[in-house]
């Protein structure tokens, strides 16, 4: 049986309900309870969860209040799962703020955990016993994937490309960012494409690495762009779901790059990927999706696909400058990519069918496998 936090959307709750059905039942928790009685770990767990909360308090008083709220939520969660050690803790994302406290409480009580998140591919979902994004359980070793694939033709083959068959650019929520045709690219010349991410997303706040933020990435790109050979430029597009514009840091980057950065907020994202000589990202799923277009990718931050051979890992300003010095030499290992993507297709991302009102129904066989991994990981 699972115990899951309400998802506050039909799509999220339907995923939890699918898992509950496959596991013989579930308990829906509308909120996290509170318990004032501390454990030895309570303060440290609350401090860690507060540090990565998406909404940071604007005052010392607000920070203190949120700290004590998260501390009591951790205490309650730990006691809940101590009373119900057979229940699997489950929530959406689960790596920031109060939801992190919930999952940490379950872990410290000895309960199994399952983190849910959307997948970067159509018709799939993320269910992972370790975490999501850069915290997930996907192996980080090319040798592991070679051993997993062995001599199996399917695991070494091109079947993974079907994952991208229905992949389309995200619909824009902004009037100034669109998904138009590729006409503007006809005379674009040689370029590297940079799909910007939502600045306050946990992918950025937790895993941006040395660039620290989206504006920090733009500043680094402005400096590195001067190392591009003649005839090359960087083409940047803002995220279609970002609530605020990055006009100011973009303007600074364009000025500092000396004409080597161009903003294109209107051309379709994947049209720009396909026309590019490569993609640069902190850790966006577009970097992973660029594999379908056989494009080299430069990753600046922490990402589960930031593995040499899959992409070029640029973990410093100097590494980025070196990569941009010879963009035509950017490369990747197609065999490693095939094995990696076949693993994601066949074993990691469970199929999820769409229903009415945004509901998702997750494959029960895949759920059973994910729950077995979660319970084995205790």
C-alpha positions as CSV (number, residue, x, y, z in Angstrom):
1,X,0.0,0.0,0.0
2,X,1.2,3.5,-0.7
3,X,0.6,6.7,1.2
4,X,0.7,9.7,-1.1
5,X,0.5,13.5,-0.9
6,X,-2.4,15.0,-2.9
7,X,-1.1,16.2,-6.2
8,X,-3.5,19.2,-6.5
9,X,-4.2,18.4,-10.2
10,X,-6.0,15.6,-12.0
11,X,-2.9,14.5,-13.8
12,X,-0.8,14.1,-10.7
13,X,-3.6,12.5,-8.6
14,X,-4.3,10.0,-11.4
15,X,-0.7,8.9,-11.4
16,X,-0.9,8.2,-7.7
17,X,-4.2,6.4,-8.1
18,X,-2.7,4.2,-10.8
19,X,0.1,3.2,-8.5
20,X,-2.3,2.6,-5.6
21,X,-4.5,0.3,-7.8
22,X,-1.5,-1.7,-8.8
23,X,-0.3,-2.1,-5.2
24,X,-3.7,-3.1,-3.8
25,X,-4.7,0.2,-2.3
26,X,-3.5,3.6,-1.1
27,X,-4.0,6.4,1.4
28,X,-4.4,9.9,0.0
29,X,-3.0,12.5,2.4
30,X,-4.5,15.9,1.7
31,X,-1.7,17.6,3.6
32,X,1.3,16.9,5.8
33,X,0.5,16.9,9.5
34,X,2.4,18.6,12.3
35,X,4.2,17.2,15.3
36,X,6.2,19.5,17.7
37,X,8.3,16.6,19.2
38,X,11.7,16.5,17.6
39,X,14.0,13.7,16.6
40,X,17.8,14.2,16.8
41,X,17.8,14.8,13.0
42,X,14.8,17.2,12.9
43,X,16.7,20.5,12.8
44,X,19.2,19.4,10.2
45,X,16.4,17.9,8.0
46,X,14.3,21.0,8.2
47,X,17.3,23.3,7.4
48,X,18.2,21.2,4.4
49,X,14.6,21.3,3.1
50,X,14.1,25.0,3.7
51,X,17.4,25.7,1.8
52,X,15.9,24.2,-1.4
53,X,12.3,25.4,-0.9
54,X,10.9,27.0,-4.1
55,X,9.4,29.9,-2.2
56,X,12.0,31.5,0.0
57,X,10.7,33.8,2.9
58,X,11.5,37.4,2.4
59,X,12.2,38.2,6.1
60,X,14.0,36.7,9.1
61,X,10.6,36.2,10.8
62,X,9.1,34.5,7.8
63,X,12.2,32.3,7.5
64,X,11.9,31.2,11.1
65,X,8.2,30.5,10.8
66,X,8.7,28.4,7.6
67,X,11.6,26.5,9.3
68,X,9.5,25.5,12.2
69,X,6.6,24.5,9.9
70,X,8.9,22.2,7.9
71,X,10.5,20.8,11.1
72,X,7.0,19.8,12.4
73,X,6.1,18.4,9.0
74,X,9.2,16.2,9.1
75,X,8.4,15.1,12.7
76,X,4.9,14.1,11.7
77,X,6.0,12.3,8.5
78,X,8.5,10.3,10.4
79,X,6.0,9.3,13.1
80,X,3.4,8.4,10.5
81,X,5.7,6.0,8.6
82,X,7.1,4.6,11.8
83,X,3.4,3.6,12.6
84,X,2.9,2.3,9.0
85,X,6.3,0.9,8.0
86,X,4.7,-1.2,5.2
87,X,3.4,1.9,3.3
88,X,5.4,3.4,0.5
89,X,5.8,7.2,0.7
90,X,5.0,8.9,-2.6
91,X,4.7,12.4,-3.8
92,X,5.3,14.6,-6.8
93,X,8.9,15.8,-7.2
94,X,9.6,15.5,-3.5
95,X,13.0,17.2,-3.5
96,X,12.2,20.7,-2.3
97,X,10.6,22.2,0.8
98,X,7.8,20.5,2.7
99,X,7.7,17.6,0.3
100,X,11.3,16.9,0.8
101,X,10.6,16.9,4.6
102,X,7.8,14.3,4.0
103,X,10.1,12.0,2.0
104,X,13.0,12.4,4.4
105,X,10.7,11.6,7.3
106,X,9.7,8.4,5.5
107,X,13.3,7.5,4.8
108,X,14.4,8.0,8.4
109,X,11.5,5.8,9.5
110,X,12.7,3.0,7.3
111,X,9.8,3.2,4.8
112,X,10.2,2.8,1.0
113,X,9.8,5.9,-1.2
114,X,8.7,6.6,-4.7
115,X,9.1,9.9,-6.4
116,X,6.9,10.9,-9.3
117,X,7.5,13.5,-12.1
118,X,6.6,14.1,-15.7
119,X,9.0,12.4,-18.2
120,X,10.8,14.3,-21.0
121,X,9.1,12.0,-23.6
122,X,5.4,11.8,-24.7
123,X,3.3,9.0,-23.1
124,X,5.8,8.4,-20.3
125,X,6.1,9.2,-16.6
126,X,8.9,9.2,-14.0
127,X,8.7,6.8,-11.0
128,X,12.0,6.6,-9.1
129,X,12.9,5.3,-5.7
130,X,15.8,7.6,-5.3
131,X,14.7,11.0,-6.6
132,X,14.0,12.9,-9.8
133,X,16.2,14.9,-12.3
134,X,19.8,14.9,-11.2
135,X,19.0,12.8,-8.1
136,X,17.5,9.9,-10.0
137,X,18.7,6.3,-10.0
138,X,19.8,6.1,-13.7
139,X,23.4,4.8,-13.8
140,X,26.2,7.2,-14.6
141,X,28.6,4.7,-16.2
142,X,29.0,3.9,-19.9
143,X,30.3,0.5,-18.9
144,X,27.1,-0.3,-17.0
145,X,25.0,0.4,-20.1
146,X,27.4,-1.7,-22.2
147,X,27.0,-4.6,-19.8
148,X,23.2,-4.1,-19.7
149,X,22.9,-4.2,-23.5
150,X,25.3,-7.0,-24.0
151,X,24.8,-8.6,-27.4
152,X,21.1,-7.9,-27.4
153,X,20.2,-6.3,-30.8
154,X,17.2,-4.4,-29.4
155,X,19.2,-2.9,-26.6
156,X,21.9,-1.8,-29.0
157,X,19.6,-0.8,-31.8
158,X,17.6,2.2,-32.9
159,X,14.2,1.3,-31.4
160,X,14.5,4.2,-28.9
161,X,13.8,6.7,-31.7
162,X,10.1,5.8,-31.5
163,X,10.1,7.7,-28.2
164,X,10.5,11.0,-30.1
165,X,7.8,10.2,-32.7
166,X,5.2,12.5,-31.2
167,X,7.6,15.0,-29.6
168,X,6.5,18.6,-30.1
169,X,7.6,21.9,-28.7
170,X,5.9,23.0,-25.5
171,X,2.9,25.3,-26.1
172,X,3.8,28.9,-25.1
173,X,2.1,30.7,-22.3
174,X,3.7,34.0,-23.3
175,X,2.8,36.4,-26.2
176,X,6.4,37.2,-26.8
177,X,7.6,33.6,-27.1
178,X,6.2,31.4,-29.8
179,X,6.6,28.2,-31.8
180,X,6.5,29.5,-35.3
181,X,7.9,28.1,-38.6
182,X,11.5,27.8,-39.4
183,X,11.6,30.5,-42.0
184,X,14.0,32.7,-39.9
185,X,16.6,29.9,-40.0
186,X,17.0,29.8,-43.8
187,X,19.8,32.3,-43.7
188,X,20.8,31.8,-40.1
189,X,24.3,30.4,-40.8
190,X,26.1,28.2,-38.3
191,X,24.9,28.4,-34.7
192,X,24.6,26.6,-31.4
193,X,21.2,26.7,-29.9
194,X,20.4,27.5,-26.3
195,X,16.9,26.8,-25.0
196,X,16.6,28.7,-21.7
197,X,14.9,27.2,-18.7
198,X,12.4,28.5,-16.1
199,X,14.6,30.5,-13.7
200,X,13.0,29.4,-10.5
201,X,12.5,25.7,-11.4
202,X,14.2,23.2,-9.1
203,X,16.3,22.1,-12.1
204,X,18.0,25.5,-11.8
205,X,17.8,26.3,-8.1
206,X,19.3,22.9,-7.2
207,X,21.3,21.7,-10.1
208,X,22.6,24.7,-12.1
209,X,26.2,24.0,-11.1
210,X,28.9,26.5,-11.7
211,X,26.7,28.9,-13.7
212,X,24.3,29.1,-10.6
213,X,21.4,30.6,-12.5
214,X,19.9,31.3,-15.9
215,X,21.3,34.9,-15.9
216,X,24.6,33.4,-14.8
217,X,24.5,31.1,-17.8
218,X,23.9,34.0,-20.1
219,X,26.9,35.9,-18.7
220,X,29.1,32.8,-19.2
221,X,27.8,32.4,-22.7
222,X,28.6,36.0,-23.5
223,X,32.2,35.5,-22.4
224,X,32.5,32.2,-24.2
225,X,30.9,33.3,-27.4
226,X,33.9,35.4,-28.3
227,X,35.8,32.1,-28.7
228,X,33.6,30.9,-31.5
229,X,35.2,30.7,-35.0
230,X,34.1,33.1,-37.7
231,X,30.7,32.4,-39.1
232,X,29.3,30.9,-35.9
233,X,26.9,32.4,-33.4
234,X,24.8,31.4,-30.4
235,X,21.0,31.4,-30.8
236,X,19.0,31.8,-27.6
237,X,15.3,31.2,-26.9
238,X,13.4,31.9,-23.7
239,X,11.4,29.2,-22.1
240,X,7.7,29.3,-23.2
241,X,6.5,28.7,-19.6
242,X,8.7,31.2,-17.8
243,X,6.5,33.8,-16.0
244,X,9.0,36.6,-16.2
245,X,11.0,37.8,-19.1
246,X,14.8,37.7,-19.0
247,X,15.1,40.8,-21.3
248,X,17.6,42.6,-19.1
249,X,20.2,39.8,-18.7
250,X,19.6,38.8,-22.4
251,X,20.3,42.4,-23.5
252,X,23.5,42.4,-21.4
253,X,24.6,39.1,-22.9
254,X,24.0,40.3,-26.5
255,X,26.0,43.4,-25.9
256,X,28.9,41.7,-24.1
257,X,29.1,38.9,-26.8
258,X,29.9,41.4,-29.5
259,X,27.3,40.2,-32.0
260,X,27.8,36.5,-31.4
261,X,24.4,36.0,-29.5
262,X,21.1,36.3,-31.3
263,X,17.7,36.0,-29.6
264,X,15.0,34.0,-31.4
265,X,11.9,33.7,-29.3
266,X,9.6,32.9,-32.2
267,X,10.9,29.9,-34.1
268,X,9.8,26.5,-33.0
269,X,12.2,25.0,-30.4
270,X,12.8,21.7,-32.2
271,X,13.2,23.5,-35.6
272,X,16.1,25.4,-34.0
273,X,17.5,22.2,-32.5
274,X,17.4,20.5,-35.9
275,X,19.1,23.4,-37.7
276,X,21.8,23.9,-35.1
277,X,25.3,22.6,-34.9
278,X,24.6,21.6,-31.3
279,X,22.7,22.5,-28.2
280,X,24.0,24.2,-25.0
281,X,22.0,23.7,-21.8
282,X,22.3,23.8,-18.1
283,X,20.2,20.6,-17.7
284,X,17.0,21.1,-19.8
285,X,15.2,18.1,-21.2
286,X,15.7,19.7,-24.6
287,X,19.3,18.6,-24.3
288,X,18.2,15.0,-24.0
289,X,15.6,15.4,-26.7
290,X,18.3,16.7,-29.1
291,X,19.5,13.1,-29.2
292,X,16.6,12.4,-31.6
293,X,18.1,14.9,-34.0
294,X,21.6,13.5,-33.6
295,X,23.0,16.8,-32.3
296,X,26.0,17.1,-30.0
297,X,25.0,18.7,-26.7
298,X,27.0,20.7,-24.1
299,X,25.8,20.4,-20.5
300,X,26.8,23.0,-18.0
301,X,25.0,21.9,-14.9
302,X,24.0,18.7,-13.1
303,X,21.9,16.3,-15.2
304,X,21.5,12.5,-15.2
305,X,22.5,12.6,-18.9
306,X,25.6,14.7,-18.3
307,X,27.9,11.8,-19.1
308,X,30.9,12.0,-21.4
309,X,30.1,10.2,-24.6
310,X,26.4,11.1,-24.4
311,X,27.3,14.8,-24.3
312,X,30.2,17.2,-23.8
313,X,30.3,18.0,-20.1
314,X,31.5,21.7,-19.6
315,X,31.9,22.0,-15.8
316,X,33.7,25.3,-15.9
317,X,34.0,28.5,-17.8
318,X,37.3,27.3,-19.3
319,X,35.7,24.0,-20.5
320,X,32.8,26.0,-22.1
321,X,35.3,28.3,-23.9
322,X,37.3,25.3,-25.1
323,X,34.2,23.6,-26.5
324,X,33.1,26.8,-28.3
325,X,36.5,27.3,-29.8
326,X,35.9,24.3,-32.1
327,X,32.1,23.8,-32.4
328,X,32.5,21.7,-35.5
329,X,34.5,19.2,-33.5
330,X,31.7,18.6,-30.9
331,X,30.8,14.9,-31.0
332,X,29.1,12.0,-29.2
333,X,29.2,8.2,-29.0
334,X,26.1,7.0,-31.0
335,X,26.4,3.5,-29.5
336,X,26.4,4.8,-25.9
337,X,23.4,7.0,-26.8
338,X,21.5,4.1,-28.3
339,X,22.1,1.9,-25.2
340,X,21.2,4.8,-22.8
341,X,18.0,5.7,-24.6
342,X,16.9,2.1,-25.0
343,X,17.3,1.8,-21.3
344,X,15.1,4.9,-20.7
345,X,12.6,3.5,-23.2
346,X,12.4,-0.1,-22.1
347,X,13.0,0.1,-18.4
348,X,13.1,3.5,-16.8
349,X,10.1,5.6,-18.0
350,X,6.8,3.6,-17.6
351,X,4.2,4.1,-20.3
352,X,1.2,6.3,-19.3
353,X,-1.9,6.5,-21.3
354,X,-3.9,9.8,-21.4
355,X,-7.6,9.8,-20.5
356,X,-10.3,12.3,-19.9
357,X,-9.6,15.5,-17.9
358,X,-5.8,15.1,-18.1
359,X,-5.9,11.8,-16.3
360,X,-3.0,9.4,-16.8
361,X,-3.1,5.6,-16.4
362,X,0.3,4.1,-15.8
363,X,1.2,0.6,-16.9
364,X,0.6,-1.7,-13.9
365,X,3.5,-4.1,-14.8
366,X,5.9,-1.2,-14.8
367,X,4.5,0.0,-11.5
368,X,5.0,-3.4,-9.9
369,X,8.7,-3.3,-11.1
370,X,9.2,0.3,-9.7
371,X,7.6,-0.6,-6.3
372,X,9.8,-3.7,-6.1
373,X,12.9,-1.5,-6.6
374,X,11.6,0.9,-4.0
375,X,11.1,-1.8,-1.4
376,X,14.4,-3.4,-2.2
377,X,16.2,-0.1,-1.6
378,X,15.2,0.3,2.0
